[in-house]
Amino acid sequence: QVQLVESGGGLVQPGGSLRLSCAASGTIVSINAMAWYRQAPGKQRAWVASITSGGEINYADSVKGRFTISRDNAKNTVYLQMNSLKPEDTAVYYCNAGITRNYGGNSWNYWGQGTQVTVSS
C-alpha cells in the first residue's frame, strides 16, 4: 500500500520561511504529478502548486514568487519551500501524488495526512 507522509509544518512569524516535505512509500512503479494543496479554517481545500514527472511547474497566483515546489525522484519526495510567509498562508497543507503501483496499471491519487502551517506574530 502507498502512503504519503508529510513533515515540516509549524509556527512561523510573518516574513519567515518553512520547507514542507512529503515522502511517498510503498510499492511504487512511478510517481506522476505531485502537488500541494492547503485548507484554511472555514475554507475549501485549494490548490497551491504542482510539478509533473517531467518537471513542469505551476503555482497558484497567491504564492507565486514566494513558494517553490520541487521533487527528488530518487527519494520519492516532493518539497514546498515557503518564503515570505504571510498570515493568510495559515492552513493545513496537504500533498497529493498520482502513483502507479503496477506496470501497465492505473495511476491513483493519494493524499498526505496534512501538516499545519501557522503564520503569526
C-alpha positions in Angstrom: 0.0 0.0 0.0 1.2 3.5 -0.8 1.4 6.2 1.9 2.4 9.9 1.8 3.9 11.2 4.9 4.4 15.0 5.4 6.7 16.9 7.6 8.0 20.4 8.2 4.9 22.3 9.3 4.9 24.5 12.3 4.6 28.0 13.7 6.5 30.8 12.0 6.4 34.6 12.1 5.3 36.7 9.1 8.2 37.0 6.7 9.6 33.7 7.8 10.2 30.5 5.9 9.3 26.8 6.2 10.0 23.9 4.0 7.5 21.1 3.8 8.4 17.6 2.7 6.2 14.7 1.6 7.6 11.3 1.0 5.8 8.5 -0.7 6.5 5.0 0.4 5.2 1.5 -0.6 5.1 -0.4 -3.8 5.7 2.3 -6.4 6.4 1.9 -10.1 6.3 5.6 -10.9 5.1 8.8 -9.5 3.4 11.1 -11.9 2.3 14.6 -11.0 2.8 15.8 -7.4 1.1 18.7 -5.9 0.5 20.7 -2.7 -2.9 21.9 -1.5 -4.0 23.8 1.5 -7.1 24.3 3.5 -7.6 27.3 5.8 -10.2 27.2 8.6 -13.7 27.6 7.1 -12.4 27.4 3.5 -12.3 24.7 0.9 -9.2 22.9 0.0 -7.3 25.0 -2.6 -4.5 24.0 -5.0 -1.2 25.7 -4.3 1.5 24.2 -6.6 2.1 21.2 -8.8 5.0 19.6 -10.5 4.8 16.9 -13.2 7.1 13.9 -13.6 8.9 15.9 -16.3 9.5 18.8 -14.0 6.8 21.2 -15.3 5.7 23.5 -12.5 2.7 25.6 -11.9 1.7 27.9 -8.9 -1.4 29.5 -7.7 -1.3 33.2 -8.1 -1.4 33.7 -4.3 2.0 32.0 -3.8 3.9 33.0 -7.0 7.3 34.4 -6.2 7.2 33.1 -2.7 6.8 29.4 -2.8 8.9 26.8 -4.7 7.9 23.3 -5.4 10.5 20.7 -6.2 10.8 16.9 -6.2 13.5 14.3 -5.6 12.6 11.3 -7.6 15.2 9.1 -6.0 13.6 9.8 -2.6 10.0 9.8 -3.9 9.7 13.1 -2.2 8.1 16.4 -3.1 9.0 19.7 -1.3 7.4 23.0 -0.8 9.8 25.8 0.1 7.7 28.6 1.5 9.3 32.1 1.9 8.0 35.5 2.9 5.1 33.8 4.7 2.0 35.8 5.4 -0.7 35.2 8.0 -3.1 34.3 5.1 -0.9 31.4 4.4 -2.0 29.8 7.6 -3.6 26.5 6.7 -3.3 22.7 6.8 -1.1 21.8 3.8 -1.7 18.5 2.0 0.4 16.8 -0.6 -1.1 14.8 -3.4 0.5 12.4 -5.9 -0.5 10.3 -8.8 1.1 7.0 -8.3 1.3 3.9 -10.5 1.8 0.7 -8.4 1.8 -1.9 -11.2 3.4 -1.9 -14.6 0.7 -1.0 -17.1 -1.7 -0.2 -14.3 -3.6 2.9 -13.5 -2.4 6.0 -11.7 -4.2 6.5 -8.4 -4.4 9.7 -6.4 -3.0 9.6 -2.9 -3.2 12.3 -0.2 -0.9 13.0 2.7 -2.3 13.4 6.2 -1.8 17.2 6.2 0.6 19.3 8.2 -0.3 22.5 10.0 1.3 25.8 9.0 0.6 28.7 11.2 2.0 32.2 10.4 1.5 34.5 13.3 3.4 37.2 15.2 
